[in-house]
């Protein structure tokens, strides 16, 4: 399903926190700590800070309205280009 998992912290922001020592054969990861600091694990940015249909609205007929998700995607894309070029 298109745009099912929607990030409430953008993947583009999380990309700045990818461990620079990630082996080349692995997908980039960030370190995730529990609130109490007792546990730590590595997770790919695509797998954290997301919820199914977080920005999706349901129409009266039950269909998914991705208008807000699409608008946020455009903002995120513009931010990525700006950061890359500056």
Rosetta blueprint (number, residue, H / E / L):
1 X L
2 X L
3 X L
4 X L
5 X E
6 X E
7 X E
8 X L
9 X L
10 X L
11 X H
12 X H
13 X H
14 X H
15 X H
16 X L
17 X L
18 X L
19 X L
20 X L
21 X L
22 X L
23 X L
24 X L
25 X L
26 X L
27 X L
28 X L
29 X L
30 X E
31 X E
32 X E
33 X E
34 X L
35 X L
36 X L
37 X L
38 X L
39 X L
40 X E
41 X E
42 X E
43 X E
44 X L
45 X H
46 X H
47 X H
48 X L
49 X L
50 X E
51 X E
52 X E
53 X L
54 X L
55 X L
56 X L
57 X E
58 X E
59 X L
60 X L
61 X L
62 X L
63 X L
64 X E
65 X E
66 X L
67 X H
68 X H
69 X H
70 X H
71 X H
72 X H
73 X H
74 X H
75 X H
76 X H
77 X H
78 X H
79 X H
80 X H
81 X H
82 X H
83 X H
84 X H
85 X H
86 X L
